[in-house]
């Protein structure tokens, strides 16, 4: 992680895959591109978006916004969007938003069937663009789908990856974006390690790190969710 930059976040493809519940090979394909044979000539597919980090480092890394882009791609894949459609939508969204990472833009929306980008028109009124056809749609049918994200005026700034609690947070301004407790900023992986070392006692871990037992409990549940802590 020596090349990790403060405020951007840093995740290996394997770490990103664990957090998102997708194979690291998928993360690599989305972020770094891939090639395949197609009736003779080899076809090269470009990355879906440009990484926040240079691709010529020894260890490829994702930044926080890369992670959120990959998170949205994973969600869209799960509801049936194909990569060609996602690629077109992402390209159109980036063009309209003027943002290389539109899926982590504060203006991005999805209704689960079509992809939308909220923007201001020339008169200052809100409209919504269907990114596949660029046809206008009624903003009222769009509901905010990013309930586990915090945004500033332009982009996603924090992610709460454990849907049952907001005690666990990924924040590029803290611990290079690794999952930590919002209270105290303790990496959840450290709590899992301490839990195993202290005879699987939540109370002892809470005392060591001066955290509420509820915070430790949620952090451990998150570590189990991503497979870094075995179920007792």
N, C-alpha and C positions, 0 to 999 in steps of 0.2 A: 504493500500500500504506500510505498515511498513517493509515488507520483500523485497521490490523492491531494486534491486541492480543498482548502477550507471553504465552507459555504456552498460547495457544489454537491457534496455527498460522494460516497465511493462504495460500489458494490461489484464483486466479481459476478460473472454470469451464474455461477453455482449459487451464490448468496441470493441473487435476484430471483433465481428459479425457486428456491425454498420459500422466499417471502410471497411469491405470487402463485405457488402451487403448479408450476409448469416446468417441463424439462429444460435444463440449461441449454440443451441443443437448440430449442426453439428460440430462446433469448438470443443466442449467437446468430441464428438465421435472420431474425428480425433486425438486429442492430448492425451486423457485419456483412449481411448478404450471403449468398451461396450460389453454387452452380450445379447444373445437372445436364445429363445427356437427353436430347430430344430428337429422336429419329436421325441420329448421326452427329450434327454439330452440337457442341457444348454451349448451353445457354447460361448466361451469367445474370443473376438477379441482384439488383442493387439493394443496399440497406433500406428499410422503411423510413428511416430518418437519420440525420447526422448526429453522431454521438457527441456528448459534451466533452469527452476525452479524445485525445489523439488515438488512432487505431494502430500506431506503430510502436506502442509500448510493449515491454516484455509481457506484462499481465494486462489483458483488456479489462477495462473498468466501465461501469455505468455510473452516471451521475444521478442525482435524485430525480431530475426531470426525465431522464432516460427511463428510470424505474417506473415513473407514473405513466409514461407513454406505453411501456411494455405492459403495465397493469391494464390499461384500457384495451390494448390489442388482445390480451388474454380474455378479457370480458367479452369483447366482440366475437372472438373465435368461439367462445362457449355458447353464444346465442345464435351461431350459425353463419356469421359473416366470413367469407372467404378472403384470403390474403390479397388477391387482385382488387377486390372491392375496397378493402381497408387501405390499400396503397393509394388508390384513386382518391378516396375520401380524405386521407391524410394530406395528400398533395394539394387538394383543393382548399382544405382548411388552412394549411400553412400559407397559401397564396392570399386568401382572404384576410387572415389574421395578421399577416406579416410576422409570423412567429414560426421558427423551425420546429417547435415542440407544441403543436396546437392541441394535442390530447391532454396536455397539462396546463392549457390556457384557461383562465378564469371565464372565458366566453364560450367554451365548448360545452355542448349539451348532446344527449342522446335520448331518444324515446324508446330504445330497444329495437326499433325496426329501421329507422332512418337516422342519419347523422346530421346534426345541426350545429351551426355556429351562430351565437347571438352577437349582434353588432349594432352600432348606431348608423342610421342612414344619414343622408346629407342634410336632412332637416332636424337631426338630433333625436328622432323617434326610434324606438327599438323595432327591429325586424329580425326574422330568423331565416337563415338560408339552408335549404336542403342541399347537403354537400354532394349528393350523387347527381342531382338534376339542376341544382341552383334555383329551384323553384321556391317561392316564398311559402311559408306555412304559418299558421296562427301560433304566436308565442304561448298562448294559454294552454296549448296541449302539451307543452314541454314542462316537465317537472325536474327540479334539480336532482340529479342522480349522484352527486358526489358528496354524500353525507359524511363520508369518512375522511374528507380532505378539508384543510383550511386553505384559503386563498388570500393573497393580497389583491391589489387592483388588476394585476396582470397574469398571475400564475399561481399554481399550487405551491404552497410553502411547507405544509406539514401533512403527514399521512398517519392515520390511526389504523394500523393493520389488523388489530384484533377487534372484530365486529361486536363483541359482547361488552367491550369496555373502552373508554378513552384514556385509560391509565398507561397504555403502551403507545409510544409515538415514534415515528421516523421523521427527523428534522435535520436537514442538511447543515444547519447552523450548530448542531450539537452531535458530538461523537461521530462525525463524518456521515451522518444519516443512518447509522446503525440503530436498530430498535432499542429504545431505552424506556425507563419509567418517566412519565412526565413529571412526577414528583421525585426530585432528587437526581434525576438524570443518570440512573444506574443502568448499564447495559443488561438487557434481559438475559443474555447468555451467561453473564457473571452470576446472576441470581440463580440460574439453573445449576451452575457449577457448585455454588455454595450450598444449595439445597441438597445435592448429592453428597457433598463432603460432610454436612452436618446431620447426617442420619435422616434426611428427608423431613426435616422439621421446618415448617413455615415460620413458626414463632422465633426460632433461633436466627434464621436468615433475616427476618424483619428487624430483630434487635441489632444484629451486626451492621446492617446498612441504614438503620434508623428510618425505616419505612413502615407504613401501616401494613398490617397483615393482608388486608384486602388488595393492596397494590402488589405485594409479592405473589399472592394467589393468582391474580390476573396475569402477571408476567410469566409465571410458570405454566399457566393454561395456554398462553400464547406460544411458549417454547414447545409445548406438546403438540400444538396445532401444526407447527412447521416442521416437526419431526426431530428437533434437537434435544428433546427430553423424553425419555421413555415413560409410558404410562405405568404407574406403580402396580 
